[in-house]
Amino acid sequence: MTQNFTNNLSQGFAKIKDKAAVLQQTMKLKSRLGDLQKQKTALLAQLGWHALQAHRAGQPIADEAFVQQTVAIAQLEAEEAALGHELAVLEGRGPACHGCGAPLTPGAAFCGNCGTRVGG
């Protein structure tokens, strides 16, 4: 009887420990996603400012600085999508889009959020 109680108690503590680890990882991922979104917002603002200044000066908008900013934004978006996918799996929401991290509808050929082709 005491052994059963001890085993059940140990199993209960193990489950709580596992859930705490998942919660901690979830919080870390959400924090990192928030940081990435702030970085992306700042880069988009810089990109817009750069384009406006170039337009006002009659210069081509798509110069080297513009291209570098768009590449940096694309890298942030790729990291956001990967973290979103990892978060969806960690939270048990099932498969997530590799393009944007949104949950996928079962049997869908394309992501309902961003239109990325699923599985191909």
C-alpha positions, 0 to 999 in steps of 0.5 A: 500500500505504502509502495503504491502511494510512493510510486504514484507520488513519484510519477505525479512529481515526474509529470509535474517536472515534465510539464514545468520543463515544457512550460519553461521552453514554451516561455523561452520560445515565445520570448524569442519570437517577441524579440524577433518581431521587434527586430523585424519591425525596426528593420521594416521601419528602416527599410521604409525610411531608406526607400522614402529618402531615396525616392525624395532624392530621385535615387534608385530605391533598391540599392545595396543597403536596401538589399541587405535590409531585405535579406536581414528581414527574410532571415528573421522571418525564417527564424520566426517560422522555425520557432513557430513550428517548434512552439506548435509541436511543443504545445501539442497543436499538431503540425505547423507551417514551415513558412510561417509557423501557423497550425495546419489544417489536417489534409490541407495542401496549402497553409491557410495563413501564408499560402505555403505549400504543405509537404512539398 
